[in-house]
Each structure stands twice: as C-alpha cells, then as structure tokens.
Amino acid sequence: MEKLLKENKSVFAKKNLDFDAGFNKEGNNPFKPDYSSSVSIGIADKNGELIDLHIIKIWECERSLLGMPISKNIPGSRIIGELLDESLEEVKEELKEYIEEVLNDVKFLLERTDAFLK
C-alpha cells in the first residue's frame, strides 16, 4: 500500500485531488463473527469531499443460518469465513486498473469543464 501511495499521491495532487490507500481491519479475532479485513483506495476533492472509494475485502467472518447472515447466535447457525479468491498479483492489477480509470475520468471531466467555461 505504501508503494501505491508513493506512486500515485503526487499524480492526484497535480489534479487537486487527495489520494489515500490503506489496510482496514474490524474486530480482533479473524475466526469470530463481525471480523473483516480489506484494502481500500479513497479519492477526495480539494475540499475533502469523497469522490470515490474502492474496497477489496480480504477476509470476512460472519454468523449465518441457512446461508443468510445473522447477528445473533441462534441454534443451527454457523460461523463462516470467506477469503478473497484472487492472488496478490490480481489484486495489484485490479487496483492499478481502478486508479487508471479514475484518472481517465478526471481528465475527461476537466476537459469538459474547460470546454464549458470557454
């Protein structure tokens, strides 16, 4: 994530955008319900208004009954975990494609705004 930040923060700053990426974790025990971990990329404008957020879940553990997530321990319910089924290289490629897509969208919007203002 640090490499991703270093490579892209200045590119977004030139377009008056804030770029941030990080690893997020909720919960303490990966094998208990309500635990999840993910990587995320956020892009905000110069005022701090969130423009876009991309999240990739790595691991999520929850309690379910008949395939439906539930919050209470009901007899017959099970604790299940779901692991991301993509390789590290696939995740890196997905993040790279996402960043390129956002930069292209920003470039298009800036060109349209400039044309409109002329």
Backbone as a ProteinNet text record, in pm:
[ID]
protein_1_A
[PRIMARY]
MEKLLKENKSVFAKKNLDFDAGFNKEGNNPFKPDYSSSVSIGIADKNGELIDLHIIKIWECERSLLGMPISKNIPGSRIIGELLDESLEEVKEELKEYIEEVLNDVKFLLERTDAFLK
[TERTIARY]
82.4	0	87.6	199.6	288.3	342.7	377.9	429.1	321.1	199.3	85.8	65.2	74.8	60.5	170.8	295.8	409.2	397.4	353.5	345.7	234.2	127.2	8.3	-31.6	15.5	-26.7	3.5	123.2	160.5	82.4	50.9	-27	-164.9	-227.7	-359.9	-350.2	-241.8	-224.1	-216.1	-155.1	-146.6	-284.7	-380.2	-517.3	-607.2	-542.9	-613.2	-702.2	-653.6	-726.7	-639.8	-705.1	-634.9	-652.2	-542.5	-542.4	-494.6	-569.5	-529.1	-559.4	-476.2	-495	-457.2	-520.5	-488.2	-545.5	-500.6	-548.6	-643.4	-761.2	-861.2	-893.1	-910	-942.7	-1047.8	-1154.4	-1257.4	-1260.6	-1259.4	-1260.8	-1120.6	-1112.4	-982.8	-946.7	-1046.9	-1022.4	-1077.2	-990.9	-1038	-1137.2	-1152	-1243.4	-1368.3	-1395.6	-1517.8	-1603.9	-1736.7	-1825.5	-1795.3	-1823	-1802	-1656.2	-1570.1	-1432.6	-1426	-1355.1	-1329.9	-1200.6	-1136.5	-1017.5	-1028.5	-974.7	-985.6	-877.5	-856.7	-773.9	-867.6	-836.7	-924.5	-843.7	-903.1	-847.6	-956.8	-923	-1018	-963.5	-1052.4	-1014.6	-1111	-1054.1	-1135.8	-1093.2	-1185.4	-1150.3	-1073.6	-1035.8	-952.5	-1024	-1158.2	-1234.8	-1254.6	-1200.4	-1213.9	-1340	-1415.6	-1538.5	-1500.7	-1548.1	-1516.1	-1575.2	-1490.4	-1533.2	-1559.4	-1467.6	-1482.8	-1408.3	-1459.4	-1399.7	-1406	-1293.3	-1286.3	-1235.7	-1312.5	-1277.9	-1268.6	-1162.2	-1146.6	-1140.5	-1240.3	-1243.5	-1142.1	-1063.1	-965.2	-1022.4	-1077.4	-1133.2	-1253.8	-1358.2	-1477	-1532.2	-1560.9	-1616.7	-1752.1	-1853.3	-1987	-2063.5	-2169.2	-2258.4	-2371.5	-2409.3	-2518.2	-2610.7	-2732.2	-2832.5	-2899.2	-2890.5	-2945.8	-2891.1	-2763.3	-2698.2	-2722.2	-2802.1	-2832.4	-2752	-2684.1	-2610.4	-2706	-2667.4	-2746.1	-2652.5	-2707.8	-2623.7	-2627.4	-2728.5	-2741.5	-2704.4	-2663.3	-2628.3	-2756	-2811.3	-2933.9	-2894.7	-2958.4	-2926.3	-2937	-2836.2	-2831.4	-2751.1	-2717.5	-2638	-2492	-2419.8	-2279.1	-2195.6	-2071.3	-1975.4	-1899.1	-1901.1	-1831.7	-1736.3	-1629.6	-1534.4	-1519.9	-1499.5	-1482.2	-1351.7	-1264.7	-1134.1	-1136	-1073.9	-1061.3	-1001.1	-1061.6	-1012.8	-924.3	-863.5	-772.3	-630.1	-534.9	-394.6	-352.9	-238.4	-184.9	-165.1	-116.6	-95.3	-226.8	-333	-463.8	-518.2	-496.3	-540.8	-463.1	-331.4	-249.9	-298.4	-328.5	-375.8	-511.6	-600.2	-731.4	-716.6	-628	-606.3	-545.8	-450.9	-387.4	-491.1	-575.9	-680.3	-779.3	-813.6	-905.6	-846.8	-720	-653.7	-649.4	-613.4	-609.6	-747.9	-850.6	-987.9	-1028.9	-996.8	-1030.9	-956.3	-828.2	-750.4	-806.4	-848.3	-909.2	-1041.3	-1121.9	-1249.1	-1225.6	-1125.4	-1093.5	-1046.1	-960.8	-910.8	-1027.6	-1120.3	-1237.2	-1321.9	-1346	-1427.2	-1360.5	-1229.3	-1157.5	-1163.7	-1150.1	-1159.3	-1298.6	-1401.3	-1539.5	-1566.4	-1513.2	-1531.7	-1462.9	-1339	-1266.4	-1341.7	-1394.1	-1469.2	-1596.9	-1661	-1784.5	-1757.8	-1645.3	-1613.1	-1564.6	-1524.4	-1472.8	-1581.5
-118.5	0	125.9	118.8	235.6	268.3	164.6	185.1	248.3	200.6	253.8	401.7	436.8	576.9	662.9	615.6	693	717.8	613.8	624.7	717.3	729.5	798.1	926.6	948.7	1066.8	1196.2	1206.8	1330.3	1347	1235.5	1241.5	1300.6	1255.1	1306.8	1450.1	1481.2	1616.8	1719.2	1682.4	1772.8	1805.2	1718.3	1739.7	1793	1844.1	1897.2	1793	1669.8	1561.6	1498.2	1446	1376.5	1226.6	1154.6	1009.9	942.6	843.4	771.1	623.2	540.4	395.8	338	228.3	169.6	30.9	-30.7	-161.7	-138.4	-197.7	-179.1	-312.9	-309.6	-430.4	-397	-476.9	-462.3	-590.9	-578.1	-695.4	-736.4	-828.5	-872.2	-1014.3	-1100.4	-1240.6	-1273.7	-1316.4	-1342.6	-1458.5	-1536.5	-1650.1	-1627.6	-1503.8	-1465.8	-1379.7	-1392.4	-1308.9	-1160	-1084.8	-939.8	-900.1	-996.9	-963.4	-948.2	-846.6	-832.2	-754.9	-782.1	-706.4	-674.5	-559.1	-514.2	-412.2	-389.7	-278.6	-180.8	-52.5	47	161.2	221	340	445.1	562.5	672.4	792.7	861.5	981.4	1091.8	1205.5	1318.9	1444	1541.3	1667.8	1755.4	1875.1	1962.8	2008.2	1997.1	2033.4	1915.6	1799.3	1681.4	1600.7	1640	1568.2	1439.1	1325.6	1196.9	1186.4	1155.7	1139.6	992.4	907.7	765.1	684.3	564.5	473.4	333.5	266.1	129.3	39.9	-64.6	-154.8	-297.4	-366.3	-508.2	-583.4	-666.2	-746.3	-858.9	-877.2	-984.7	-1104.6	-1078.3	-1184.7	-1128.9	-1211.7	-1171.7	-1294.3	-1278.9	-1386.3	-1339.9	-1426	-1389.6	-1513.8	-1491.3	-1598.9	-1605	-1727.7	-1740.4	-1855.6	-1846	-1950.2	-1968.9	-2089.3	-2119.8	-2026.3	-1990.3	-1905.9	-1757.1	-1718.2	-1576.1	-1525.4	-1411.2	-1356	-1317.4	-1350.4	-1312.9	-1256.1	-1181.7	-1120	-1195	-1276.9	-1347.7	-1494.4	-1553.7	-1695	-1777.1	-1819.2	-1897.9	-2044.4	-2136.7	-2278.8	-2317.7	-2386.8	-2426.7	-2330.9	-2214.8	-2119.3	-2163.7	-2113.5	-2148.9	-2023	-2033.9	-1926.2	-1963.9	-1872.7	-1899.8	-1784.9	-1817.8	-1716.7	-1722.9	-1607.7	-1601.8	-1529.7	-1598.1	-1544.1	-1500.4	-1388.9	-1339.2	-1448.7	-1473.1	-1580.8	-1530.9	-1415.2	-1360	-1363.3	-1377.6	-1374	-1229.4	-1213.5	-1080.3	-1003.6	-1071.9	-1006.8	-958.7	-1038.2	-998.3	-876.8	-872.1	-756.6	-632.7	-646.1	-532.5	-481.1	-572.7	-534.6	-464.9	-516	-452.7	-309.9	-290	-156.1	-63	-114.9	-34.9	7.9	-85.4	-53.9	48	33.5	127.8	269	281.1	412	473.3	393.5	443.7	490.1	414.5	450.7	583.6	600.9	726.1	842.8	825	932.9	969.1	870.2	897.7	972.1	932.6	1001.3	1146.2	1168.4	1304.1	1387.5	1329.7	1401.1	1440.9	1349.3	1376.7	1488.8	1482.4	1585.8	1722.4	1725.2	1852.5	1911.1	1825.9	1873.4	1927.4	1858.7	1902.8	2034.6	2047.6	2170.7	2287	2264.4	2369.4	2411.4	2314.6	2345.4	2422.4	2388.4	2455.2	2599.9	2621.4	2755	2849.1	2796.6	2881.9	2946
0	0	0	72.6	77.5	-61.5	-137.2	-272.9	-360.5	-346.1	-421.6	-389.7	-261.8	-220.7	-280.4	-270.2	-321.7	-471.5	-543.7	-689.3	-736.6	-659	-710	-638.8	-518.8	-442.9	-518.8	-575.4	-646	-776.6	-842.9	-967.5	-939.1	-831.4	-795	-742.4	-671.3	-617.8	-730.9	-842.7	-958.4	-1014.6	-987.3	-1034.5	-922	-814.7	-697.2	-630.2	-624.8	-560.1	-452.9	-350.5	-243.1	-264.5	-262.7	-284.6	-157.6	-110.7	9.3	-8.6	48	41.3	176.3	212.5	340.7	360.2	467.6	510	626.3	620.2	725.2	790.6	922.7	996.7	1100.7	1104.8	1207.1	1287	1419.2	1505.3	1544.3	1641.3	1691.8	1651.8	1641.7	1612.5	1473.9	1381.1	1244.9	1233.9	1340.4	1336	1420.2	1453	1525.4	1433.4	1446.7	1363.8	1379.4	1276.2	1268.8	1249	1214.9	1179.3	1027.7	982.7	839.3	818.6	707	669.1	520.6	483.6	344.7	313.9	185.7	140	70.3	83.1	21.6	-38	-140.8	-204.4	-202.6	-152.4	-149.3	-223.9	-293.6	-367.8	-328.3	-288	-243.9	-319.1	-326.6	-391.1	-293.1	-337.5	-253.8	-127	-123.3	-3.9	90.4	53.3	137.1	109.8	8	-28.6	-101.8	-50.4	-110.1	-250.3	-346.6	-485.5	-514.6	-470.7	-497.3	-392	-367.6	-270.9	-329.8	-331.8	-384.8	-272.8	-240.5	-130.7	-183.7	-143.5	-175.4	-42.7	-17.4	105.4	93.6	198.8	201.7	276.6	394.3	478	550.8	559.4	634.2	705.5	833.4	913.8	966.2	951.2	998.3	1040.6	1112.5	1153.9	1052.4	1013.3	916.4	954.1	903.8	921.3	785.7	732.8	600.5	492.4	504.9	405.4	420.3	517.7	539.9	659.4	646.5	760.7	873.9	995.9	1114.1	1219.1	1314.5	1416.6	1549.6	1571.6	1699.7	1684.3	1795.6	1798.3	1813.4	1702.3	1700.2	1681.5	1755	1735.4	1587.5	1539.1	1399	1312	1366.6	1288.5	1286.3	1187.6	1172.3	1156.6	1199.4	1175.5	1049.1	951.7	826.2	794.3	727.4	683.5	533	474.1	329.1	298.9	227.2	190.8	44.7	17.2	-119.5	-206.9	-321.8	-407.9	-521.7	-503.4	-603.2	-548.9	-639.2	-598.7	-572.1	-508.6	-481.6	-611.9	-714.2	-844.2	-904.3	-889.6	-942	-867.8	-736.6	-657.3	-699.4	-715.8	-760.4	-895.4	-986.8	-1119.9	-1110.9	-1024.7	-1007.1	-954.9	-857.5	-802.3	-907.5	-984.5	-1090.2	-1194.1	-1236.5	-1334.6	-1279.4	-1152.2	-1088.8	-1089.9	-1051.7	-1047.6	-1187.7	-1287.5	-1425.5	-1470.6	-1435	-1472.2	-1408.6	-1280.9	-1212.3	-1275.7	-1304.6	-1366.5	-1503.8	-1581	-1711.8	-1696.2	-1596.7	-1571.3	-1530.7	-1445.4	-1400.1	-1518.6	-1601.9	-1720.2	-1810.4	-1834.1	-1917.4	-1857.1	-1725.9	-1660.2	-1666.1	-1647.8	-1654.4	-1795.1	-1896.6	-2034.9	-2064.6	-2017.8	-2040	-1967.6	-1845.8	-1769	-1838.6	-1885.8	-1957.8	-2083.4	-2157.9	-2280.2	-2247.3	-2139.4	-2098.3	-2056.3	-1987.9	-1937.2	-2047	-2161.8	-2270	-2347.6
[MASK]
++++++++++++++++++++++++++++++++++++++++++++++++++++++++++++++++++++++++++++++++++++++++++++++++++++++++++++++++++++++

